């Protein structure tokens, strides 16, 4: 890769990591697509392919 591509990749990786940490801080799962399957990784470390999008589970706006 070129130096520019390396730099862009590093910036993107940092942004993704920051977003993942913010999700955990807010009690939200991180969501991934692996081989076409949606996977949820919850802040407590559990992994599931199902998520109940019930309003009571969502964090309140500050």
Order of alpha helices (4+ residues) and beta strands (2+ residues): alpha-beta-beta-beta
